[in-house]
Amino acid sequence: QVQLVESGGGLVQAGGSLRLSCAASGRPFRLYSMGWFRQAPGKEREFVATISWSGSSTDYLNSVKGRFTISRDNAENTVYLQMNSLKPEDTAVYSCAQGRTPFQSRLFESTQYEYWGQGTQVTVSS
């Protein structure tokens, strides 16, 4: 069975950085697109970043472009989200997700993902 386990969340001051990791197991990681989503209290889950199965294509929520970077290490079966210049409005539970079928490009909708991690809390203080 597929498992996605996030780590790296925490409390950081505005302007600081965090790197989230998502370790995947259960099927060939290198074949599947990956994504990061977040959900703040009282708000709906929103797309943050996506990376294609090959790693050649990425895309981001407009408000994080230039600050966040998604990457993957297929040898380590891990996807990362480097978050710089963090703002209080970035506070949320961040979850990684894996696409439904192999060889897909970037995926922007939560319904396009089949497996989800449990999430990791990111809190940015002002």
Summary of the structure (lengths in Angstrom):
residues: 126
radius of gyration: 13.4
end to end distance: 40.2
largest distance: 41.0
contacts: 384
relative contact order: 0.31
helix: 10%
strand: 49%
